[in-house]
């Protein structure tokens, strides 16, 4: 019995020893297997540089291709033959030196060369036909987009729309001005897109929600037409707060000559015939004209210098060497005593504002009015003046549209308005009625009363009718002064006496002859002119103050200083709090 127990114990010991050896062998095998795997993985990883220089090299190669013009490229050759700058030449000329930071620098279509395994290198590269990023204009940081017409004429490619939308969103998020250099369709459609995608599509317009938001937020949108702006490209630049066209290469249209030929049967049209500067810089589609692309860039820099980065900030001020109490004795005689003689209203503007600071907007269209930007004691102001040298200063439809646009512009940028008033009323006659003068005049009136930027008025000469009332009675209390040359009323005397004394004059002519009628007319005219002495109006506080024109600058500078020190900071707080929401659109 004891022998059986010993045998059983020996058997259990052998079994346990065998089991332990098996487990040890299993663990050793597992460890050896993992060691081999790790060693193999290490050998694979050691083939890649630790500093990722392979990836950086690929990026550098693509950037070099994008930044180097190909003189054999058909699009590049066409660009230079048309006298236009290449897109990267434009960026270099527009921005301050060394300030360009590209966004989406390697977006585009790449043909890759396989080097074995997972290694590859770029063999051919067609960049996205839009260059965009950050830069500086006279030290001011901006975002910008610039079309590359040399690649598919600026039509949509795989990344263009996404890049554009991203930059529009960045302008909003960072509250930075955005500059748009348009040459082509800015990503608009092409029939070849249908073939590439394999299907047609309902046209989307995803970026315009951001554009409208920017415009109303007072984020400066500044556009330049530096080639043919077509379709979406045209819409993008026209939507800007300020737009300028290069006279030597710029044009703008909804569709090009070939499409027009098949739709309206107008044949043989060039880009210039269809939508050149003579068309769009005189009808208000584009604000200003520049001699060339460099001129466009300079105008954009100038306009930006008057504007804040966003509507929640004050306009930028500069040092002023022009004394605020500078007298202008020439203003005492600039308005002729002869009522039918005209004068140059731009001379009044340039005499009052800081020397060299007046920048006119829209000089070639709506010429019955003059609008622009200037400075008083280094502080930006908007300028509105009537132009007595065109249509005797009567405000027509286009003039009303121009002033309406300017009022909205000033309102979203918190820029106070200085206006020089000499207005005989809205334009009259069949041409005025045919062009809906009253419709646009009423739109102007509603804009005067719906905007809230401070307004100061200098009455230079005439103030008549609804138009005069709108300009001078849109703020309560009114901030205004008059010159001794001021005359005002419901109607000008010329024609007004005929209406008011029609029966009397007709009876005299019927009974006593035309000579007696003319004599009575002269008596009435003299009486009315005596009663219309501006001092009589001031006696009844119908005008708050009549000033010596030579001191106009000092009066205006004192007003602007108070506005910037006391009123605009409060306005900015209301903008930030959302209590005040100006609208440009």
Secondary structure by P-SEA (a helix, b strand, c coil): caaaaaaaaaaaaaaaaaaaaaaaaaaaaaaaaaaaaaaaaaaaaacccccaaaaaaaaaaaaaaaaccccccaaaaaaaaaccccaaaaaaaaccccccccccccccbbbbbbccccbbbbcccccccbbbbbbbcccccccbbbbccccccccccccaaaaaaaaaaaaaaabbbbbbbcccccccccaaaaaaacccccccccaaaaaaaaaaaccbbbbbbcccccaaaaaaaaaccbbbbcccbbbbccccaaaaaaacccccccccccccccccccccccccccccaaaaaaaaaaaaaaccccccccccccccccccccccccccccccccccccccaaaaaaacccccccccccccccccbbbbbbbcccbbbbbbbbbcccccccccaaaaaaaaaaaaaaaaabbbbbbbbbcccccccaaaaaaaaaaaaaaaaaaaaacccbbbbbbccccccaaaaaacccccccccccccccccccccccccccccaaaaaaaaaacccaaaaaaaaaaaaaaaaaaacaaaaaaaccccccccccaaaaaaaaaaaaaaaccaaaaaaaaaaccbbbbcc
